[in-house]
Amino acid sequence: MPDHRRTPVSGPVLFARYAFPPNSHGFCGPGDHQSFFEHGVTGKDERGLRQLSSQFAGAWPYLQLIAAELGLDDPLDRRVVDAYWVGNSRLNQVRTRAIGNSMEERFRHRAGPNFDALTESVVAGGVPHHSFVVFCIYPWTGLLSDGRKAEHALTVLDQCRIRWGKVLAVQGDQVVVESTPLAWDGQRLAFGERITETVTRAVDGISLMDDLAVGDWVSMHWEWVCDVLSERQVRYLRDFTVRHLRIVNEGNLHRGPAALLGT
């Protein structure tokens, strides 16, 4: 159940919680990930945090698309940020035509003959949720069919998606969580058996978020805990992830060839 003692953070701070983990690995966003972390922790310099957030070339256009479709002026409105990373009912208000037009503008010239696969993913029900980007846009799904790269591709897919889990223990800067990883059987990308993993919530006691408790549902990106989720949010996150896994499997996107898009 949601903890009503927790005060929701602003949209920019929520974005930082989810965007910092890949930024810390150098995958996207501003080059100074320490500054981005500090802005996200304090939340005081909102103008600076917004400027840094706009440098995420992969996520930012999707936030702009969602905001425009919802009639909102702010891509970092909390409702928009939540829709992109976790998922909510507002994603169903984003028109298929608008998503297709966005794909056309951004990727037609980069994808070449692979662009049709993007179009098919949108027509099949793909929406601007992070799982759509990870499974249907980024190259890793297409690398699953390459035996030499499949294991690495599966690891990246699992860590790059926003996953969910239940807190079993809080141990200083670390959190022990029960979660469900992705599995690849050579034909289908699906959920595997439950595992116990240890993830990070802080560095030297400095945390993007506090007040975690045993029994909480949390979201995770790479090795970091991002936020505490309500049961409703867990359902949304799982449902949108399942939707895009279905598109991957029914559209044979894992059979490649991979095209690097939207990084």
N, C-alpha and C positions, 0 to 999 in steps of 0.2 A: 504494500500500500504506500502511496506517496506520503512523505513526511511533511506535514503542514508547518513545521517549525522552520523549514528551510526557505529562505527568501530567494526567489528566482533572480538570477544574474541578468545583466543587460545582454542584448543581442551581440554586441562586439566582444564581450568577455566570453560568452558561450561559444562564439566562433573560434576564439583563441584556444579554448580548451580542446576543441576537436582538431584544429589545424596545426597546433604546435607539434604533435608527435611526428608527422611526416616532415615538417619543416626542420626538426632537430636532426633528421637523417639527411638533410640537404635535398629532398625530393621536390620541394615546391616552396613558393613563398619567398620572403625577403632573405638576403644572405646572412643577416645578423639575427640568428634564431634566439640568442640570449636576450637581446632587446625585446623581441616579440614575446618571449616568455615573461619577462619582467612587466611589460605592458599588460599582459593578460592576467598576471597575478594581482597587480594593484588595481587595474581598471580605472585609474585616476585620470590618465591622459587619454581621453576617449578620441580626441582628434588624431593623436599619434597612432593609437591602436587601429583606427579606421584606415589611416594611410597605409600602415603595414599590411592590413588585411586585404586591401585592394590589390596587393602584389601577388596574390594567389591566382595565377592565370588559369588554373584548372577549375577551381571552385567559383571564382568571382562571377563569370558569365552566367552560371546556373542560378546564383543568388539574384542576379539582375533579372533573369528571365522569370523566376518565381515571383519576385516583387512586382514586376510589370503586369503579370497575369492576375495578381491579386489586387491591383490598383494601389499599390504601396510605393512610396517614393524612396524608401530606404532598403537597400539590399541586405543591411545588417539588422533589420527589424527582427526581433526574437522569433516571431512566428515563421519568418522566412528561413532563418538559420536552423530552427528546429525541423522544418520541413525537409531541408536538404540533407542534414546529417542523420536524423532519426526517422523522420517521416510523420506526416499527420494528414488529416482529411483535406487540407488545403491543396495538396498535390493533385487531387482529382479535379481541381479547378483550372489547372494548366492545360490549355488546349493542345491537342496532338499537332495541329497545324503550326502553332507557335514553337513547339519543340522541334518540328521538322525544319522550320525556317532558321532556327538558331543553329541546327546541325549543318544546314546548307551553307550558312554564312561563315561558320568557323572551320568546317572540315572538308568541304568539297575539294578544295585545291590541294589539301594535304593527303587525303585518303586515296585519291585516284580511283582505281577499279574497286577498292574495298569500301567505297562510300555506300554502295547498295546495302551492305550488311548493316550499316548504321540506320539507314532508312527502314529496313525491315524490323530492326529492334524497336524503333519508335512506333511503327504501325502495330507491332505485336503487343504494345502496351507499356513500353519503356517510358519512364517519367524522370524528371530531373532530381533524382535521389542519388546519394553517393554510391549506393550499390549498383545503380545503372552505369555510372562512370567507371567503377572498378571492373565490373564484369563485361560490359558491352562496348566500352570506349578504349580503356587502357589495353596494352598489348598482351597482358599476362595470360588471359584466357586462351588466346591463340597459340600460346607456347605449351599448353598442356599436352598437345599431340606430339610434341618433340620429346622423345624419351630421354634425351640428355639434359633437358631443361625443365621437365615436368615437375620434379620435386621442388625446385627453387620457385617455379611459377606458382605452385600451390601455396607455398609458404607466403609469398608476397600477396597473393589474393586474399588469404586468410587474415593477414596482419593489416592490409590496407583497407579492407572493408570495416565498417563499424559493426563490432560484434557485441553481444550482451552476455552477462553472467551474473551469478549470485555470489555475494561476498560470504566467504567462509571464515576469514580471519583478517584482522588489520594488525600489521606488525611494523610499526614505525612508518618508514617511507614506502613500505611494500604492502600489497594487498593480495591475499590468496582468494582466488575466484574459481567457481565451477562454471565451465562454459562448454560450448559445442563447436568444435572446429569444422572446417570444410574437409571433404574427402573426395578423392578422384580415383575411380576404378578403371580408368582407361576409356570409358564411354560417357560417363555422366559426372557432373560436378554437383555434389550434394552435401548434406550434413553428415558428419561422422558420429562416433561415440563420444559421450561426455568425458571431459578431462578436468583435471585441476591444474591451474596455472598461476604463476605469481607475476603480478603486474605492479607498475610504479604509480604512486600518487603524489610523490614529492621528491625533491632533491635537497638533502641536508635540512629537512624540515620545512622547506619552502614549497608550498603546494599550489597548484592551480585550483584545487578544491579541498574542502575539509569536511568534517562531520560524517565520515563514512561509518557504517555500523554493520555488524554481522546480520545477514538476512536481506540487506539492500540489493536491489537489482541495479547494475551499473552498465554503462556503455564503455567500450574500449576501442582505442585506435593505436595500432602498433603495440608497444609495451606499456602504454599509459591508460589509466582510468580517466575518462572524460567527464562523466556526469552521473548522478543518481537518477534512475528512471522510475516512473510509475509503471504499474502493470500494464496500463493502457499503452504507454510508450513502447514497452517491450513488444506488445502485440503489433504495433505499427512497424517497428523496426524489423521484426521477423517477417511480417507479411510482405513488405516491400523487397526484402532480401529474397524471399521465396519467389516473388514475381519475376525478378530479374534472373534468378537461377533457372527458372522455367524457360525464359527467353533464350538463355545460353544453350540449354540442352535441346530444346525443340528446333532452334535455328542452327544448331551445329556450329556455333561460333568458336568452339574449342578446336575445330579442325583447321583454323587459320586460313590464310596466312595472317600473322599478327601485323597490326599497323599502330605505330606509336602516335597516339592522339591525346590532346587535352591535358598534357602534363603540366 
